[in-house]
Amino acid sequence: MSTTKQTLSGQVAPEQIEQWKKRHGDIFGYAVDDKIGYLRRPSRQVVSLASVAGQNDPFKFAETVLVNCWLGGDEALRTEDRYFMGLAQKINEIVEIKVGEIKKL
């Protein structure tokens, strides 16, 4: 049994991830098969743009977020339909929404 870690196609060094975190905050890795890609959390502007783009086509929402939040990794995750459609199903997991309560005072 090997004790070395498997390197995924598109994998970046931990130092790169730390640089992205300093610049963008939360960073997400998406891995499938032997591939990995990295995304940042979308801004309000990106979510707004994606919402408009996705009104008639749900994949356009995911595609817009992906284009604007992609930091690096294996390009097949963005360009090959079988990988893109899987990633599109997970894109809502990086759109964080916190809802509080409104109370009449």
Secondary structure, DSSP 8 states (H G I E B T S, - for coil): ---S----BT---HHHHHHHHHHHS-EEEEEETTEEEEEE---HHHHHHHHHHTSS-HHHHHHHHHHHHEEEE-THHHHSHHHHHHHHHHGGGGS----------
